[in-house]
Amino acid sequence: MNTRNLILNNKNGVEYITFPKFSNLKTVRHIFSTRLGGVSTGRYESMNLSFTNGDKRENVIENYSRLCKIADIDINHLVLSRQTHTDNIKNVTEIDRGTGIFKDSFNDVDGLITDRKGVALVTQYADCTPLLFCDPVKGVIASSHSGWRGTVKLIGEKTVKKMANDYGCRPENIIAAIGPCIGKCCYEVDEPVASEFSSIDFLNLEKILFPKENGKYMLDLTEANRQILIHSGISPDNIDVSDICTCCNCKELHSHRATHGQRGNLAMIIEMI
């Protein structure tokens, strides 16, 4: 696995990814997992962060413990929702700590926002697009899960709008990151999916959809989300953009398409300090 845009790390046998612009911030801790360095076995090997796909609960807890230790985040601070490809975004506070880890998860929530220190937002992935946000001026962080459905629902832009409406954030102050997801090299979609993107009038489709002779298209989710974040008012210079394909790197990253669904989940965690 190689990258020119992100940072690959290895600590205590755990391999993980960080984003340069977020690493430069003194007010947040963050980490994006790989599938290396955990205790899960079989199709979940080895760093699986999902409680809902059949892995042993004690293994998942241990995996979270290892990630949190590296990121210097208290596992009891984690807040995890059950993602269902919606554009639902929830504001959370200290009272939500432990949700999805030690108590029942929020259902049908694909984005989380907080302005509280010590509240660690968790989102999960296995080809879908990770979106990370921080307004260092207002002290607000957010994390959203954006598969193709979330992308055409503009969950990235809706996250920015909610940060602005609920917390007074200004888009030009927001730092963002687009994490590893399935790349245009591997993500073939059919005409109905392509038409959903074609209906968004501000997208430059020539950079997002690439027609094939079989009537299908290769789709660039990373570029689609980059354009959506820019349309929301975030400066292109304030966005870290992944150059890692989860499908191409399925030995290091969980990929739904590469394994035909026989996989675990990656996780992105961010907390203000």
Secondary structure, DSSP 8 states (H G I E B T S, - for coil): ---SSSEEEEETTEEEEE-HHHHT-SSEEEEEE-SSS----GGG-S----SSSS--HHHHHHHHHHHHHHHT--GGGEEEEE--S---EEE--GGGTTBTTTB--EES--EEEE--TT-EEEEEESSSEEEEEEETTTTEEEEEEE-HHHHHTTHHHHHHHHHHHHH---GGG-EEEE--B--TTT-EE-HHHHHHHHT-TTS-GGGTEEE-TTS-EEE-HHHHHHHHHHHTT--GGGEEE---BTTTTTTTS--TTTTTT----EEEEEEE-
